[in-house]
Amino acid sequence: MPEGDSVYQVARRLRAALVDHLLTVTDFRVPALATVDLTGRSVLAVVPRGKHLLTRIEGGLTLHTHLRMDGRWEIQPTGPRPLPRPWHAIRLVLANAGQTAVGLRMPVVELLRTAEEATAVGRLGPDLLGPDWDPVEAARRLAERPNRPIGEALLDQRNLAGIGNVYRAELCFLRGITPWTPVAAAGDPHAWVALAHRLLYANRDRIGHVTTGDTRPGRRHWVYGRGGRPCARCGTSIRRADLGDPPRVAFWCPRCQVSPDGSTPGDRRPGGSSYRA
């Protein structure tokens, strides 16, 4: 699932390609919108909201999309060039005289009244890269369920919007806490929120979610995607296990990260965790 900074970048690309241009093609390949025709209308704005995208269109309409795990937008010059493959994965096409935006493998494609955008994104917490970012409110929401594992709380978009699995793993490493640590034992929620904002803000204009300060391939992350490899800080083998419902893989260093009560992943999951080195 894309992180909030990735969605921020997609919104910027779509904005440059579509905003203030009249649509010449609108091809919706989802059953609920198969007969919709928005040609002749202007795209007014493309707004990221956490991991959601809101494309506002003349006439009081908003196209709401979410990339989830596999969705992506491809942008290419309008013309005879074939649409990107695989063609069966195309869910929508928005084109103007100069640029064509193609949405592939999008699990969420819906058309809303702009005045009703809150039905899609109103439940979200403060957006880490939004103009109305509110760290005090984000910290309050994060602390609301003190017994919840911090790794689950960070991924809950109702607390703060924009953190995915990459930043969940890296935040826990940088704070020196295992993802299974209860929120109440994980330290000041304001410090977690401030670090999350700093990481996403630093990466909003570059690809790769760099958290180590080293942009070279293979050195951008401390623990994410590094299961079984040595920790770059202490050399201990990075571990991984499923966390949450539905489960998402968590990465951590057993030496650099602690759980204040000394518990392990297996202690916290009924029947044991799916632990892997």
Buried (B, 14 or more C-beta within 10 A) or exposed (E): BBBBBBBBBBBBBBBEBBBEBEBBBBBBBBEEBEEBEBEEBBBBBBBBBBBBBBBBBEEEBBBBBBBEEEBBBBBBEBEEEEBBEEEEBBBBBBBBEEBBBBBBBBEBBBBBEBEEBEEBBEEBBBBBBBEEBBBEBBBBBBBEBEEBBBBBBBBBBEBBBBBBBBBBBBBBBBBEBBBBBBBBEBBEBBEBBBBBBEBBBBBBEEEEBBBBEEEEEEEBBBBBBBBEEEBBEEEEBBBBBBBBEEEBBBBBBBEBBBBEEEEBBEEBBEEEBBEEE
